Amino acid sequence: MKAREFLAQNLSEEGFELRNLIKEPLTTDELRLLASRVGGAQHLVAPKRRAEAEGLDGEKLLKWLAEDGARVRRPIVVAGKTITLGFTDEARKELQDAL
């Protein structure tokens, strides 16, 4: 199943809150909470932006991520206790299991 189809299939269901992270980036506090749930802020960095984030950690990394939503790995889907990041095959499977 293609990522686009997967997203479209689930967007029509009730209970989803959509947020455009480019237009409305996550705050440092929101990122801190997500980071604590996914094993650290480094997991929130978009794959194409990892080189730019080298040398940053902790609060500096969170502030850097909060400055530009394009730096954050997307999509972020929170389904109960499960959080998936990106559209990897593993993330899609986790999300399908959670839903």
N, C-alpha and C positions, 0 to 999 in steps of 0.2 A: 504494500500500500504506500503510495507517495505521501510525503509529509503534508503537502497542500490538501490532499483529500482527507487525511486524518484530522487536520485542524478543522476543515469545513464540516466534517461529519459530527464533530463534537461541539462546535460553536452554536448549533441550533438548540442544544439542550438547555434547560433552565438551570440556574445556579452558577453560571459562569460570570465572572467579572473580567471584562477586557480592559486593558490599559496599554496605550501606545507608549512604550518606554522611551522612544525618541522624542516625542512631544512632551511627555510628562515623566522625566527620569525619576527613578527611585531615590528617596532621601538617604542620607547616611544612616539614619536609624533603621529604615526599612532594609537596607543592604546588610547592616550589622545583624539583624534578626535572621535574614535569609542565610547569611554566612554561617551563623551558629548552627543552622539546621542542615547545611549541606557539607560541612566539614572544612569550612574556611573560605575566606573571600577570594582566594585564588581560583576556586571553582566557578566563581561568578564572572570571570573575565572571558569575553568573547574570544574564540580561538584565533581569529585574525588580529587580535589586539594584544596577544600575550607578550610579544616582543617589546611592545611599548610599556608594559607593566613590569618588566624585569626590574628588580631592585626595590620595588614597592611592596610593602606589607602592612598589616595592621590598619591603623587609622588612615595612614597615607594612601593605601590602596583603596579603602572605602571612599575616601574623599575624591580620589581620581575617578572612580566608577560613577559617583554621584554627579560629577560635573558633565558627563556626556552619556546618555542612555545607549548610544551605539557601542560603548565599551563593554556593556553587559551582555552576557550570553543570553540569547533569546531563542525561543520563548521560554518563559518561566511559568510552569503550571503547578499550582498548589491544589492538591486534591486530598483533603483530610490531612493525614500525617505524611503523605507522599509528596515530594517535590521533584519535578523533573526539569532538567535544564537542556535546552537544545532539542534537536530532532534526530538524535542518534537512534538506532534500532533499539538499543537497551532502554532509552528514555521512553520511546513509544510503547514498549512492552510493559514497563512499570506503570505508565499512565493507564493503559488498557486494563491492567490488573486492578488498579485503584478504583477505576470507574465501574 
